[in-house]
């Protein structure tokens, strides 16, 4: 079954790739990623295109890029995604994989988007306890760093931290989703069991962006840069 992975560069979509790779019925065709024009970054996660390319090379899976304008109107987003789905069908793709875990409205949106297209959605992480998934991710040898924190939900000191046992100990699991499913944080995976090589990186500048509705500073982004030669 020829399959595309909806990919953000973060931990859940990367773990979804790993799960699908364990099933010989699936043939991974490409990584579907949404990028923002003018910024050359992954939409929402804010990771540079060049770092995304390194992930693609390390995973050995080509990118399937969808570029959208800044402050993209919903109708434009829908048009470009419809074109991407049409292109996938032309390439013989039959399935699309998502890293969603438990948000019913998000899953329903994915299913509605693909309904009637001939491409079936697959959710390999769906319904798994988030605490179990977070520990499995670490035990498998994946390594990821937080690139964005919603300061309405998490302390800004979590930005730029590696997602490891120490992170889990410090994280307020009683009140917040340890997998960040509610938008608490976003990540960039730089190594794992399905990576051909680790991605060497360093942290760059921090920047704060406002909430669109309230115009109040809310999201703290940390730039992830390629490691400079010493």
N, C-alpha and C positions, 0 to 999 in steps of 0.2 A: 504494500500500500504506500504509494508515493505521498510523502508528508511534508508539510511546511510547519515550522515552529514559530509561533508569535513570540518574538524575542525582544527583551528590553536591555539585556546585558546584566540584569539583576539575578538574585539567587533563585527565585522560584522558577523563572523560565529556564534557567540553566539546569536546575534539578529535573525539570520536566524533560529536557533533552536527554539527560542521563537515563531516566526511566524508560523513555521510548527506545533508546539505544539497546536496552536489555531485551527488547522484544524483536525477534528476527522478522516478524510480519511487516514491520515498518521500514521503509527506506526514506531517510531524511534527505529532502531535496534542497532546502534552503532555510535561512532565518529571515522571517518577515519583520522588518523594523521600521518604525515611523520616526522620521527626522524632521527638524524644523529648518526651513530655508532661512538663510541669512546668519543663523547661529552655527550651522554645521554641527549640531548636537542631537543626541537622542531626545525626542520629545518627552517632557515631564522629568525624566531622570537627569537630564542635563549633561550627560557624558559626551565627550568629544568624539567626532566621527572617526578620527585616527585611532582612538583607543578601542572603539567598537570594531574597527577593522582588525586590530590585533586579536581581539577575542575570536573573530571569525577565522582567522588564520590558525590560532591555537586549537580551536575545535575542529578545524578541517571542514567547515561547512560554509558555503558561500552565502552572502547577504542578498536579500530581495528587498530593495529599498523603496519606501513610500515617503516622498517629500511633501510636507504641508507648509503653508505660509504661517507666519507669526500671527497669533490671535486668530487662528483658523476658524472660519464659520463652519457650523455643523454640516451645511449642505456641501461645502467644498471637501470636507473630510470624507463624507459619504461617497462623493463622486470618485475620489482618489482610491478609496478602499475598494469600491466596486470595480475599478479598473484593475487593481492589483489581483482581485479574485478572478476576474476574466483572464488575466495573464496566467495565473496559476492553472486554471482549467485548460488553457491552451497547452500548457506544459505537462498535462496529465496528472496533476495533483488531485488526490481524492480525500485527503484528511488534513486538518489543521489542529495543532496542539497548543493548548493554553496552560499556563502555570497557576491558574486560579485555584483557591483552596476551599473557600466557604461562602463567598459573597453571592447570594442567590441572584441579585439584580444584575451583577456583572455577567454571570453565566447566562442568564436569560438574554442579555443584550448580544452576547457572542452567538448564541444559538439562533436568535432572530436574524442577525446579520448574514448568517450562512444558510438560512432556511431556503430551500428551493434552488440553491446554486449547484448542487451536486457534490459539494465539499462537506464532509462530516466533521464536526468539532469533537476533540478528544481532550479529556481533563484527567491526566494521570495522577495528579495530587489531590483530587477532589475528595473532601470528607475526611482527610487525614487529620488527626489532632495536631495543632500547630506546634505544641511543645515537642512532640515526637518528631515532626519534620525538621525542626530547627536543630535538634541534636543529631539526627541522621545526616543532615547536610554537613555538619562539622566532622562527624565520625568517618564519613566517606572521603574526607580530605579536601573538600572545597574550601576556598578562601575568598572572602569578599570584604569590601570596605564600604561604609556608609557614605554616600555622595550627597544625600539630601535629608534634612530633618524638618518635620513639621513642628515648629516651636510652640504651637498651641497644644501639642500632645507630648512632646519629648523635650528634655533639657538640651540646649544647643551643644553641650559637651559631647553628646553622642556622635555628632557629625565628624567624619574622618576616622572613626574607630573601626577596627577590624572586628568582624562578626565571629567571635570565638567564645570559649568557655567563660572567660572573664567578662565578656560583654553580656552573656546570658545571666551571670550572677548579678550584674549591676542593673539589668533591665527590669522595669516594673511590670512583671508578667501578670500580676494580680489585676491590673487595670488596663493593660495595653497588650495588643497582639504581638507576640514575639516574632512572627513572620512579617509584621508590618502590613497586613492585609487591609487595614483601615487607613492606609496612607501615612502611618507614623514616620516611615523612612523609606528611602530607596537605596539600592546598592549597585556596586560594580564588582563582578566576579573576576578575580585575577589568576586563579589556579584551581585545579580540580582533577579528578581521576580521568576525565575525558578530554583534558587539555594536553596538547602535544608539548607545550612548554609553558612555564609561568610567565605572566606579563609583569615586567618590571615597571613600577610606577612611583611617582612621588606626589604628594599633595601640594596643590597650588593655592591660589587666593580663595578666600571665602566671600560670598556675596549673599545678600538678603533680598528676597523679592516679596512683594505684597500679596495679600489675598485679593483676588480680583473684585470680590463683592464689597469687602470692607475697606480696601486700600490700606490696610494695616500690615506692617511688616510681619511676615509669618514663616516663610520658607528659607532655611539656611542651606545654601549649596556650597560644597567644597569641590574645587576643580581637581580632576585627576589627570596628571600629566605624564607623558613618557619619561622614564628615568634619564636624566642627563648624564653623559659620560663623565666619569670622575677624572 
